Amino acid sequence: MIDQLARQLGVDKKVAEQAARQALPALLGGMQANAQDPGGAASLAKAVDEHDSSLLDGGVSTSTR
């Protein structure tokens, strides 16, 4: 997955891995805070529902359904 991310970003694998390690905690923390608000939770659920589920299959995709 890191190799694919690196290709999509146009960087080497080490840079992509470092970026992911720094970005993921912030993204997950923001999602957690958003999910604690009823309106934010509904918005988050809608966004998740509208996106391609291939990430769960081990792929990285930027497309939507």
mmCIF file as Biopython writes it, N, C-alpha, C and O atoms, coordinates in Angstrom:
data_model
#
loop_
_atom_site.group_PDB
_atom_site.id
_atom_site.type_symbol
_atom_site.label_atom_id
_atom_site.label_alt_id
_atom_site.label_comp_id
_atom_site.label_asym_id
_atom_site.label_entity_id
_atom_site.label_seq_id
_atom_site.pdbx_PDB_ins_code
_atom_site.Cartn_x
_atom_site.Cartn_y
_atom_site.Cartn_z
_atom_site.occupancy
_atom_site.B_iso_or_equiv
_atom_site.auth_seq_id
_atom_site.auth_asym_id
_atom_site.pdbx_PDB_model_num
ATOM 1   N N  . MET A ? 1  ? 0.821   -1.180 0.000  1.0 0.0 1  A 1 
ATOM 2   C CA . MET A ? 1  ? 0.000   0.000  0.000  1.0 0.0 1  A 1 
ATOM 3   C C  . MET A ? 1  ? 0.876   1.259  0.000  1.0 0.0 1  A 1 
ATOM 4   O O  . MET A ? 1  ? 0.540   2.243  -0.658 1.0 0.0 1  A 1 
ATOM 5   N N  . ILE A ? 2  ? 1.976   1.235  0.719  1.0 0.0 2  A 1 
ATOM 6   C CA . ILE A ? 2  ? 2.883   2.393  0.748  1.0 0.0 2  A 1 
ATOM 7   C C  . ILE A ? 2  ? 3.489   2.627  -0.631 1.0 0.0 2  A 1 
ATOM 8   O O  . ILE A ? 2  ? 3.671   3.773  -1.041 1.0 0.0 2  A 1 
ATOM 9   N N  . ASP A ? 3  ? 3.805   1.542  -1.355 1.0 0.0 3  A 1 
ATOM 10  C CA . ASP A ? 3  ? 4.350   1.693  -2.710 1.0 0.0 3  A 1 
ATOM 11  C C  . ASP A ? 3  ? 3.362   2.422  -3.614 1.0 0.0 3  A 1 
ATOM 12  O O  . ASP A ? 3  ? 3.746   3.313  -4.372 1.0 0.0 3  A 1 
ATOM 13  N N  . GLN A ? 4  ? 2.099   2.043  -3.531 1.0 0.0 4  A 1 
ATOM 14  C CA . GLN A ? 4  ? 1.077   2.683  -4.358 1.0 0.0 4  A 1 
ATOM 15  C C  . GLN A ? 4  ? 0.903   4.146  -3.959 1.0 0.0 4  A 1 
ATOM 16  O O  . GLN A ? 4  ? 0.758   5.010  -4.823 1.0 0.0 4  A 1 
ATOM 17  N N  . LEU A ? 5  ? 0.916   4.428  -2.660 1.0 0.0 5  A 1 
ATOM 18  C CA . LEU A ? 5  ? 0.808   5.804  -2.187 1.0 0.0 5  A 1 
ATOM 19  C C  . LEU A ? 5  ? 1.985   6.634  -2.702 1.0 0.0 5  A 1 
ATOM 20  O O  . LEU A ? 5  ? 1.806   7.769  -3.143 1.0 0.0 5  A 1 
ATOM 21  N N  . ALA A ? 6  ? 3.185   6.064  -2.642 1.0 0.0 6  A 1 
ATOM 22  C CA . ALA A ? 6  ? 4.378   6.766  -3.124 1.0 0.0 6  A 1 
ATOM 23  C C  . ALA A ? 6  ? 4.251   7.096  -4.609 1.0 0.0 6  A 1 
ATOM 24  O O  . ALA A ? 6  ? 4.589   8.202  -5.032 1.0 0.0 6  A 1 
ATOM 25  N N  . ARG A ? 7  ? 3.765   6.139  -5.401 1.0 0.0 7  A 1 
ATOM 26  C CA . ARG A ? 7  ? 3.590   6.394  -6.832 1.0 0.0 7  A 1 
ATOM 27  C C  . ARG A ? 7  ? 2.560   7.500  -7.069 1.0 0.0 7  A 1 
ATOM 28  O O  . ARG A ? 7  ? 2.769   8.380  -7.904 1.0 0.0 7  A 1 
ATOM 29  N N  . GLN A ? 8  ? 1.447   7.453  -6.331 1.0 0.0 8  A 1 
ATOM 30  C CA . GLN A ? 8  ? 0.406   8.464  -6.517 1.0 0.0 8  A 1 
ATOM 31  C C  . GLN A ? 8  ? 0.888   9.856  -6.123 1.0 0.0 8  A 1 
ATOM 32  O O  . GLN A ? 8  ? 0.487   10.851 -6.727 1.0 0.0 8  A 1 
ATOM 33  N N  . LEU A ? 9  ? 1.744   9.924  -5.115 1.0 0.0 9  A 1 
ATOM 34  C CA . LEU A ? 9  ? 2.266   11.211 -4.656 1.0 0.0 9  A 1 
ATOM 35  C C  . LEU A ? 9  ? 3.506   11.656 -5.424 1.0 0.0 9  A 1 
ATOM 36  O O  . LEU A ? 9  ? 3.907   12.818 -5.349 1.0 0.0 9  A 1 
ATOM 37  N N  . GLY A ? 10 ? 4.114   10.721 -6.167 1.0 0.0 10 A 1 
ATOM 38  C CA . GLY A ? 10 ? 5.324   11.041 -6.915 1.0 0.0 10 A 1 
ATOM 39  C C  . GLY A ? 10 ? 6.547   11.195 -6.029 1.0 0.0 10 A 1 
ATOM 40  O O  . GLY A ? 10 ? 7.434   11.998 -6.318 1.0 0.0 10 A 1 
ATOM 41  N N  . VAL A ? 11 ? 6.596   10.417 -4.937 1.0 0.0 11 A 1 
ATOM 42  C CA . VAL A ? 11 ? 7.733   10.467 -4.012 1.0 0.0 11 A 1 
ATOM 43  C C  . VAL A ? 11 ? 8.252   9.051  -3.792 1.0 0.0 11 A 1 
ATOM 44  O O  . VAL A ? 11 ? 7.620   8.080  -4.209 1.0 0.0 11 A 1 
ATOM 45  N N  . ASP A ? 12 ? 9.407   8.934  -3.136 1.0 0.0 12 A 1 
ATOM 46  C CA . ASP A ? 12 ? 9.910   7.593  -2.861 1.0 0.0 12 A 1 
ATOM 47  C C  . ASP A ? 12 ? 9.167   6.970  -1.669 1.0 0.0 12 A 1 
ATOM 48  O O  . ASP A ? 12 ? 8.451   7.651  -0.935 1.0 0.0 12 A 1 
ATOM 49  N N  . LYS A ? 13 ? 9.358   5.678  -1.506 1.0 0.0 13 A 1 
ATOM 50  C CA . LYS A ? 13 ? 8.624   4.915  -0.488 1.0 0.0 13 A 1 
ATOM 51  C C  . LYS A ? 13 ? 8.880   5.445  0.921  1.0 0.0 13 A 1 
ATOM 52  O O  . LYS A ? 13 ? 7.956   5.509  1.732  1.0 0.0 13 A 1 
ATOM 53  N N  . LYS A ? 14 ? 10.111  5.821  1.217  1.0 0.0 14 A 1 
ATOM 54  C CA . LYS A ? 14 ? 10.441  6.312  2.557  1.0 0.0 14 A 1 
ATOM 55  C C  . LYS A ? 14 ? 9.697   7.606  2.878  1.0 0.0 14 A 1 
ATOM 56  O O  . LYS A ? 14 ? 9.206   7.779  3.994  1.0 0.0 14 A 1 
ATOM 57  N N  . VAL A ? 15 ? 9.613   8.507  1.914  1.0 0.0 15 A 1 
ATOM 58  C CA . VAL A ? 15 ? 8.909   9.776  2.108  1.0 0.0 15 A 1 
ATOM 59  C C  . VAL A ? 15 ? 7.413   9.522  2.293  1.0 0.0 15 A 1 
ATOM 60  O O  . VAL A ? 15 ? 6.779   10.133 3.154  1.0 0.0 15 A 1 
ATOM 61  N N  . ALA A ? 16 ? 6.848   8.619  1.482  1.0 0.0 16 A 1 
ATOM 62  C CA . ALA A ? 16 ? 5.424   8.299  1.594  1.0 0.0 16 A 1 
ATOM 63  C C  . ALA A ? 16 ? 5.110   7.671  2.950  1.0 0.0 16 A 1 
ATOM 64  O O  . ALA A ? 16 ? 4.088   7.989  3.557  1.0 0.0 16 A 1 
ATOM 65  N N  . GLU A ? 17 ? 5.975   6.789  3.425  1.0 0.0 17 A 1 
ATOM 66  C CA . GLU A ? 17 ? 5.752   6.152  4.725  1.0 0.0 17 A 1 
ATOM 67  C C  . GLU A ? 17 ? 5.827   7.179  5.851  1.0 0.0 17 A 1 
ATOM 68  O O  . GLU A ? 17 ? 5.004   7.152  6.767  1.0 0.0 17 A 1 
ATOM 69  N N  . GLN A ? 18 ? 6.786   8.066  5.794  1.0 0.0 18 A 1 
ATOM 70  C CA . GLN A ? 18 ? 6.923   9.106  6.816  1.0 0.0 18 A 1 
ATOM 71  C C  . GLN A ? 18 ? 5.702   10.031 6.814  1.0 0.0 18 A 1 
ATOM 72  O O  . GLN A ? 18 ? 5.200   10.406 7.873  1.0 0.0 18 A 1 
ATOM 73  N N  . ALA A ? 19 ? 5.233   10.394 5.628  1.0 0.0 19 A 1 
ATOM 74  C CA . ALA A ? 19 ? 4.055   11.257 5.527  1.0 0.0 19 A 1 
ATOM 75  C C  . ALA A ? 19 ? 2.828   10.566 6.112  1.0 0.0 19 A 1 
ATOM 76  O O  . ALA A ? 19 ? 2.044   11.190 6.827  1.0 0.0 19 A 1 
ATOM 77  N N  . ALA A ? 20 ? 2.662   9.287  5.814  1.0 0.0 20 A 1 
ATOM 78  C CA . ALA A ? 20 ? 1.523   8.535  6.337  1.0 0.0 20 A 1 
ATOM 79  C C  . ALA A ? 20 ? 1.591   8.430  7.860  1.0 0.0 20 A 1 
ATOM 80  O O  . ALA A ? 20 ? 0.575   8.571  8.542  1.0 0.0 20 A 1 
ATOM 81  N N  . ARG A ? 21 ? 2.768   8.187  8.382  1.0 0.0 21 A 1 
ATOM 82  C CA . ARG A ? 21 ? 2.926   8.083  9.844  1.0 0.0 21 A 1 
ATOM 83  C C  . ARG A ? 21 ? 2.582   9.402  10.546 1.0 0.0 21 A 1 
ATOM 84  O O  . ARG A ? 21 ? 2.085   9.396  11.673 1.0 0.0 21 A 1 
ATOM 85  N N  . GLN A ? 22 ? 2.843   10.513 9.889  1.0 0.0 22 A 1 
ATOM 86  C CA . GLN A ? 22 ? 2.539   11.813 10.492 1.0 0.0 22 A 1 
ATOM 87  C C  . GLN A ? 22 ? 1.086   12.212 10.272 1.0 0.0 22 A 1 
ATOM 88  O O  . GLN A ? 22 ? 0.471   12.808 11.156 1.0 0.0 22 A 1 
ATOM 89  N N  . ALA A ? 23 ? 0.535   11.896 9.120  1.0 0.0 23 A 1 
ATOM 90  C CA . ALA A ? 23 ? -0.813  12.358 8.779  1.0 0.0 23 A 1 
ATOM 91  C C  . ALA A ? 23 ? -1.920  11.502 9.396  1.0 0.0 23 A 1 
ATOM 92  O O  . ALA A ? 23 ? -2.947  12.037 9.811  1.0 0.0 23 A 1 
ATOM 93  N N  . LEU A ? 24 ? -1.732  10.204 9.461  1.0 0.0 24 A 1 
ATOM 94  C CA . LEU A ? 24 ? -2.810  9.330  9.931  1.0 0.0 24 A 1 
ATOM 95  C C  . LEU A ? 24 ? -3.294  9.631  11.342 1.0 0.0 24 A 1 
ATOM 96  O O  . LEU A ? 24 ? -4.506  9.683  11.551 1.0 0.0 24 A 1 
ATOM 97  N N  . PRO A ? 25 ? -2.423  9.832  12.315 1.0 0.0 25 A 1 
ATOM 98  C CA . PRO A ? 25 ? -2.936  10.152 13.657 1.0 0.0 25 A 1 
ATOM 99  C C  . PRO A ? 25 ? -3.775  11.432 13.682 1.0 0.0 25 A 1 
ATOM 100 O O  . PRO A ? 25 ? -4.794  11.494 14.371 1.0 0.0 25 A 1 
ATOM 101 N N  . ALA A ? 26 ? -3.355  12.439 12.942 1.0 0.0 26 A 1 
ATOM 102 C CA . ALA A ? 26 ? -4.125  13.691 12.903 1.0 0.0 26 A 1 
ATOM 103 C C  . ALA A ? 26 ? -5.480  13.474 12.224 1.0 0.0 26 A 1 
ATOM 104 O O  . ALA A ? 26 ? -6.498  13.979 12.698 1.0 0.0 26 A 1 
ATOM 105 N N  . LEU A ? 27 ? -5.494  12.732 11.126 1.0 0.0 27 A 1 
ATOM 106 C CA . LEU A ? 27 ? -6.752  12.458 10.429 1.0 0.0 27 A 1 
ATOM 107 C C  . LEU A ? 27 ? -7.711  11.658 11.304 1.0 0.0 27 A 1 
ATOM 108 O O  . LEU A ? 27 ? -8.898  11.972 11.385 1.0 0.0 27 A 1 
ATOM 109 N N  . LEU A ? 28 ? -7.192  10.628 11.954 1.0 0.0 28 A 1 
ATOM 110 C CA . LEU A ? 28 ? -8.045  9.800  12.810 1.0 0.0 28 A 1 
ATOM 111 C C  . LEU A ? 28 ? -8.548  10.581 14.018 1.0 0.0 28 A 1 
ATOM 112 O O  . LEU A ? 28 ? -9.691  10.406 14.440 1.0 0.0 28 A 1 
ATOM 113 N N  . GLY A ? 29 ? -7.706  11.431 14.571 1.0 0.0 29 A 1 
ATOM 114 C CA . GLY A ? 29 ? -8.136  12.272 15.694 1.0 0.0 29 A 1 
ATOM 115 C C  . GLY A ? 29 ? -9.239  13.232 15.279 1.0 0.0 29 A 1 
ATOM 116 O O  . GLY A ? 29 ? -10.192 13.446 16.028 1.0 0.0 29 A 1 
ATOM 117 N N  . GLY A ? 30 ? -9.117  13.807 14.097 1.0 0.0 30 A 1 
ATOM 118 C CA . GLY A ? 30 ? -10.152 14.699 13.586 1.0 0.0 30 A 1 
ATOM 119 C C  . GLY A ? 30 ? -11.454 13.971 13.331 1.0 0.0 30 A 1 
ATOM 120 O O  . GLY A ? 30 ? -12.533 14.492 13.613 1.0 0.0 30 A 1 
ATOM 121 N N  . MET A ? 31 ? -11.352 12.757 12.792 1.0 0.0 31 A 1 
ATOM 122 C CA . MET A ? 31 ? -12.555 11.959 12.562 1.0 0.0 31 A 1 
ATOM 123 C C  . MET A ? 31 ? -13.222 11.591 13.885 1.0 0.0 31 A 1 
ATOM 124 O O  . MET A ? 31 ? -14.449 11.606 13.987 1.0 0.0 31 A 1 
ATOM 125 N N  . GLN A ? 32 ? -12.428 11.264 14.886 1.0 0.0 32 A 1 
ATOM 126 C CA . GLN A ? 32 ? -12.982 10.917 16.193 1.0 0.0 32 A 1 
ATOM 127 C C  . GLN A ? 32 ? -13.711 12.113 16.801 1.0 0.0 32 A 1 
ATOM 128 O O  . GLN A ? 32 ? -14.817 11.969 17.322 1.0 0.0 32 A 1 
ATOM 129 N N  . ALA A ? 33 ? -13.097 13.283 16.737 1.0 0.0 33 A 1 
ATOM 130 C CA . ALA A ? 33 ? -13.743 14.479 17.281 1.0 0.0 33 A 1 
ATOM 131 C C  . ALA A ? 33 ? -15.025 14.795 16.518 1.0 0.0 33 A 1 
ATOM 132 O O  . ALA A ? 33 ? -16.033 15.168 17.117 1.0 0.0 33 A 1 
ATOM 133 N N  . ASN A ? 34 ? -14.984 14.645 15.204 1.0 0.0 34 A 1 
ATOM 134 C CA . ASN A ? 34 ? -16.164 14.904 14.377 1.0 0.0 34 A 1 
ATOM 135 C C  . ASN A ? 34 ? -17.278 13.911 14.697 1.0 0.0 34 A 1 
ATOM 136 O O  . ASN A ? 34 ? -18.449 14.288 14.732 1.0 0.0 34 A 1 
ATOM 137 N N  . ALA A ? 35 ? -16.931 12.663 14.927 1.0 0.0 35 A 1 
ATOM 138 C CA . ALA A ? 35 ? -17.925 11.619 15.189 1.0 0.0 35 A 1 
ATOM 139 C C  . ALA A ? 35 ? -18.617 11.804 16.539 1.0 0.0 35 A 1 
ATOM 140 O O  . ALA A ? 35 ? -19.697 11.252 16.749 1.0 0.0 35 A 1 
ATOM 141 N N  . GLN A ? 36 ? -18.029 12.558 17.447 1.0 0.0 36 A 1 
ATOM 142 C CA . GLN A ? 36 ? -18.640 12.772 18.765 1.0 0.0 36 A 1 
ATOM 143 C C  . GLN A ? 36 ? -19.798 13.767 18.709 1.0 0.0 36 A 1 
ATOM 144 O O  . GLN A ? 36 ? -20.614 13.819 19.630 1.0 0.0 36 A 1 
ATOM 145 N N  . ASP A ? 37 ? -19.875 14.550 17.644 1.0 0.0 37 A 1 
ATOM 146 C CA . ASP A ? 37 ? -20.976 15.489 17.442 1.0 0.0 37 A 1 
ATOM 147 C C  . ASP A ? 37 ? -22.009 14.807 16.546 1.0 0.0 37 A 1 
ATOM 148 O O  . ASP A ? 37 ? -21.634 14.250 15.514 1.0 0.0 37 A 1 
ATOM 149 N N  . PRO A ? 38 ? -23.297 14.829 16.902 1.0 0.0 38 A 1 
ATOM 150 C CA . PRO A ? 38 ? -24.302 14.135 16.087 1.0 0.0 38 A 1 
ATOM 151 C C  . PRO A ? 38 ? -24.305 14.559 14.609 1.0 0.0 38 A 1 
ATOM 152 O O  . PRO A ? 38 ? -24.396 13.713 13.720 1.0 0.0 38 A 1 
ATOM 153 N N  . GLY A ? 39 ? -24.206 15.843 14.357 1.0 0.0 39 A 1 
ATOM 154 C CA . GLY A ? 39 ? -24.161 16.306 12.971 1.0 0.0 39 A 1 
ATOM 155 C C  . GLY A ? 39 ? -22.893 15.876 12.268 1.0 0.0 39 A 1 
ATOM 156 O O  . GLY A ? 39 ? -22.919 15.502 11.095 1.0 0.0 39 A 1 
ATOM 157 N N  . GLY A ? 40 ? -21.795 15.928 12.979 1.0 0.0 40 A 1 
ATOM 158 C CA . GLY A ? 40 ? -20.521 15.495 12.420 1.0 0.0 40 A 1 
ATOM 159 C C  . GLY A ? 40 ? -20.512 14.014 12.144 1.0 0.0 40 A 1 
ATOM 160 O O  . GLY A ? 40 ? -19.970 13.572 11.130 1.0 0.0 40 A 1 
ATOM 161 N N  . ALA A ? 41 ? -21.110 13.234 13.039 1.0 0.0 41 A 1 
ATOM 162 C CA . ALA A ? 41 ? -21.178 11.784 12.854 1.0 0.0 41 A 1 
ATOM 163 C C  . ALA A ? 41 ? -21.985 11.444 11.607 1.0 0.0 41 A 1 
ATOM 164 O O  . ALA A ? 41 ? -21.595 10.568 10.835 1.0 0.0 41 A 1 
ATOM 165 N N  . ALA A ? 42 ? -23.098 12.124 11.406 1.0 0.0 42 A 1 
ATOM 166 C CA . ALA A ? 42 ? -23.923 11.881 10.220 1.0 0.0 42 A 1 
ATOM 167 C C  . ALA A ? 42 ? -23.161 12.259 8.949  1.0 0.0 42 A 1 
ATOM 168 O O  . ALA A ? 42 ? -23.220 11.547 7.946  1.0 0.0 42 A 1 
ATOM 169 N N  . SER A ? 43 ? -22.451 13.377 8.998  1.0 0.0 43 A 1 
ATOM 170 C CA . SER A ? 43 ? -21.664 13.818 7.852  1.0 0.0 43 A 1 
ATOM 171 C C  . SER A ? 43 ? -20.545 12.830 7.536  1.0 0.0 43 A 1 
ATOM 172 O O  . SER A ? 43 ? -20.294 12.515 6.373  1.0 0.0 43 A 1 
ATOM 173 N N  . LEU A ? 44 ? -19.879 12.348 8.573  1.0 0.0 44 A 1 
ATOM 174 C CA . LEU A ? 44 ? -18.805 11.379 8.396  1.0 0.0 44 A 1 
ATOM 175 C C  . LEU A ? 44 ? -19.347 10.075 7.812  1.0 0.0 44 A 1 
ATOM 176 O O  . LEU A ? 44 ? -18.744 9.510  6.900  1.0 0.0 44 A 1 
ATOM 177 N N  . ALA A ? 45 ? -20.471 9.597  8.326  1.0 0.0 45 A 1 
ATOM 178 C CA . ALA A ? 45 ? -21.072 8.361  7.824  1.0 0.0 45 A 1 
ATOM 179 C C  . ALA A ? 45 ? -21.448 8.504  6.348  1.0 0.0 45 A 1 
ATOM 180 O O  . ALA A ? 45 ? -21.255 7.574  5.565  1.0 0.0 45 A 1 
ATOM 181 N N  . LYS A ? 46 ? -21.975 9.651  5.975  1.0 0.0 46 A 1 
ATOM 182 C CA . LYS A ? 46 ? -22.346 9.890  4.577  1.0 0.0 46 A 1 
ATOM 183 C C  . LYS A ? 46 ? -21.105 9.893  3.689  1.0 0.0 46 A 1 
ATOM 184 O O  . LYS A ? 46 ? -21.115 9.304  2.608  1.0 0.0 46 A 1 
ATOM 185 N N  . ALA A ? 47 ? -20.050 10.542 4.133  1.0 0.0 47 A 1 
ATOM 186 C CA . ALA A ? 47 ? -18.813 10.598 3.354  1.0 0.0 47 A 1 
ATOM 187 C C  . ALA A ? 47 ? -18.212 9.210  3.171  1.0 0.0 47 A 1 
ATOM 188 O O  . ALA A ? 47 ? -17.752 8.872  2.080  1.0 0.0 47 A 1 
ATOM 189 N N  . VAL A ? 48 ? -18.214 8.416  4.217  1.0 0.0 48 A 1 
ATOM 190 C CA . VAL A ? 48 ? -17.670 7.055  4.137  1.0 0.0 48 A 1 
ATOM 191 C C  . VAL A ? 48 ? -18.509 6.227  3.167  1.0 0.0 48 A 1 
ATOM 192 O O  . VAL A ? 48 ? -17.968 5.472  2.359  1.0 0.0 48 A 1 
ATOM 193 N N  . ASP A ? 49 ? -19.808 6.367  3.249  1.0 0.0 49 A 1 
ATOM 194 C CA . ASP A ? 49 ? -20.708 5.609  2.385  1.0 0.0 49 A 1 
ATOM 195 C C  . ASP A ? 49 ? -20.532 5.957  0.911  1.0 0.0 49 A 1 
ATOM 196 O O  . ASP A ? 49 ? -20.726 5.105  0.044  1.0 0.0 49 A 1 
ATOM 197 N N  . GLU A ? 50 ? -20.166 7.207  0.622  1.0 0.0 50 A 1 
ATOM 198 C CA . GLU A ? 50 ? -20.035 7.658  -0.761 1.0 0.0 50 A 1 
ATOM 199 C C  . GLU A ? 50 ? -18.703 7.296  -1.410 1.0 0.0 50 A 1 
ATOM 200 O O  . GLU A ? 50 ? -18.552 7.455  -2.621 1.0 0.0 50 A 1 
ATOM 201 N N  . HIS A ? 51 ? -17.737 6.812  -0.635 1.0 0.0 51 A 1 
ATOM 202 C CA . HIS A ? 51 ? -16.416 6.532  -1.182 1.0 0.0 51 A 1 
ATOM 203 C C  . HIS A ? 51 ? -16.221 5.060  -1.485 1.0 0.0 51 A 1 
ATOM 204 O O  . HIS A ? 51 ? -16.864 4.182  -0.908 1.0 0.0 51 A 1 
ATOM 205 N N  . ASP A ? 52 ? -15.313 4.829  -2.409 1.0 0.0 52 A 1 
ATOM 206 C CA . ASP A ? 52 ? -14.961 3.490  -2.862 1.0 0.0 52 A 1 
ATOM 207 C C  . ASP A ? 52 ? -14.428 2.669  -1.692 1.0 0.0 52 A 1 
ATOM 208 O O  . ASP A ? 52 ? -13.588 3.145  -0.928 1.0 0.0 52 A 1 
ATOM 209 N N  . SER A ? 53 ? -14.908 1.458  -1.553 1.0 0.0 53 A 1 
ATOM 210 C CA . SER A ? 53 ? -14.498 0.604  -0.443 1.0 0.0 53 A 1 
ATOM 211 C C  . SER A ? 53 ? -13.249 -0.215 -0.758 1.0 0.0 53 A 1 
ATOM 212 O O  . SER A ? 53 ? -12.895 -1.090 0.031  1.0 0.0 53 A 1 
ATOM 213 N N  . SER A ? 54 ? -12.572 0.030  -1.872 1.0 0.0 54 A 1 
ATOM 214 C CA . SER A ? 54 ? -11.413 -0.783 -2.234 1.0 0.0 54 A 1 
ATOM 215 C C  . SER A ? 54 ? -10.274 -0.653 -1.231 1.0 0.0 54 A 1 
ATOM 216 O O  . SER A ? 54 ? -9.414  -1.531 -1.172 1.0 0.0 54 A 1 
ATOM 217 N N  . LEU A ? 55 ? -10.245 0.411  -0.446 1.0 0.0 55 A 1 
ATOM 218 C CA . LEU A ? 55 ? -9.211  0.545  0.584  1.0 0.0 55 A 1 
ATOM 219 C C  . LEU A ? 55 ? -9.307  -0.596 1.576  1.0 0.0 55 A 1 
ATOM 220 O O  . LEU A ? 55 ? -8.290  -1.074 2.078  1.0 0.0 55 A 1 
ATOM 221 N N  . LEU A ? 56 ? -10.517 -1.034 1.861  1.0 0.0 56 A 1 
ATOM 222 C CA . LEU A ? 56 ? -10.714 -2.150 2.786  1.0 0.0 56 A 1 
ATOM 223 C C  . LEU A ? 56 ? -10.226 -3.455 2.182  1.0 0.0 56 A 1 
ATOM 224 O O  . LEU A ? 56 ? -9.962  -4.411 2.911  1.0 0.0 56 A 1 
ATOM 225 N N  . ASP A ? 57 ? -10.100 -3.511 0.862  1.0 0.0 57 A 1 
ATOM 226 C CA . ASP A ? 57 ? -9.612  -4.701 0.181  1.0 0.0 57 A 1 
ATOM 227 C C  . ASP A ? 57 ? -8.105  -4.669 0.000  1.0 0.0 57 A 1 
ATOM 228 O O  . ASP A ? 57 ? -7.542  -5.534 -0.671 1.0 0.0 57 A 1 
ATOM 229 N N  . GLY A ? 58 ? -7.442  -3.670 0.598  1.0 0.0 58 A 1 
ATOM 230 C CA . GLY A ? 58 ? -5.986  -3.578 0.500  1.0 0.0 58 A 1 
ATOM 231 C C  . GLY A ? 58 ? -5.509  -2.646 -0.593 1.0 0.0 58 A 1 
ATOM 232 O O  . GLY A ? 58 ? -4.307  -2.568 -0.843 1.0 0.0 58 A 1 
ATOM 233 N N  . GLY A ? 59 ? -6.406  -1.940 -1.250 1.0 0.0 59 A 1 
ATOM 234 C CA . GLY A ? 59 ? -6.023  -1.029 -2.313 1.0 0.0 59 A 1 
ATOM 235 C C  . GLY A ? 59 ? -6.213  0.406  -1.900 1.0 0.0 59 A 1 
ATOM 236 O O  . GLY A ? 59 ? -6.980  0.700  -0.983 1.0 0.0 59 A 1 
ATOM 237 N N  . VAL A ? 60 ? -5.524  1.295  -2.567 1.0 0.0 60 A 1 
ATOM 238 C CA . VAL A ? 60 ? -5.697  2.723  -2.334 1.0 0.0 60 A 1 
ATOM 239 C C  . VAL A ? 60 ? -6.388  3.288  -3.557 1.0 0.0 60 A 1 
ATOM 240 O O  . VAL A ? 60 ? -5.929  3.091  -4.683 1.0 0.0 60 A 1 
ATOM 241 N N  . SER A ? 61 ? -7.479  3.983  -3.344 1.0 0.0 61 A 1 
ATOM 242 C CA . SER A ? 61 ? -8.228  4.528  -4.460 1.0 0.0 61 A 1 
ATOM 243 C C  . SER A ? 61 ? -8.627  5.951  -4.143 1.0 0.0 61 A 1 
ATOM 244 O O  . SER A ? 61 ? -8.950  6.276  -3.000 1.0 0.0 61 A 1 
ATOM 245 N N  . THR A ? 62 ? -8.605  6.792  -5.148 1.0 0.0 62 A 1 
ATOM 246 C CA . THR A ? 62 ? -9.047  8.177  -4.964 1.0 0.0 62 A 1 
ATOM 247 C C  . THR A ? 62 ? -10.382 8.412  -5.641 1.0 0.0 62 A 1 
ATOM 248 O O  . THR A ? 62 ? -10.888 9.534  -5.640 1.0 0.0 62 A 1 
ATOM 249 N N  . SER A ? 63 ? -10.965 7.360  -6.226 1.0 0.0 63 A 1 
ATOM 250 C CA . SER A ? 63 ? -12.248 7.529  -6.917 1.0 0.0 63 A 1 
ATOM 251 C C  . SER A ? 63 ? -13.403 7.384  -5.948 1.0 0.0 63 A 1 
ATOM 252 O O  . SER A ? 63 ? -13.266 6.811  -4.867 1.0 0.0 63 A 1 
ATOM 253 N N  . THR A ? 64 ? -14.539 7.912  -6.356 1.0 0.0 64 A 1 
ATOM 254 C CA . THR A ? 64 ? -15.768 7.758  -5.569 1.0 0.0 64 A 1 
ATOM 255 C C  . THR A ? 64 ? -16.737 6.904  -6.374 1.0 0.0 64 A 1 
ATOM 256 O O  . THR A ? 64 ? -16.552 6.695  -7.573 1.0 0.0 64 A 1 
ATOM 257 N N  . ARG A ? 65 ? -17.766 6.416  -5.704 1.0 0.0 65 A 1 
ATOM 258 C CA . ARG A ? 65 ? -18.772 5.593  -6.396 1.0 0.0 65 A 1 
ATOM 259 C C  . ARG A ? 65 ? -19.606 6.436  -7.308 1.0 0.0 65 A 1 
ATOM 260 O O  . ARG A ? 65 ? -20.505 5.922  -7.974 1.0 0.0 65 A 1 
#
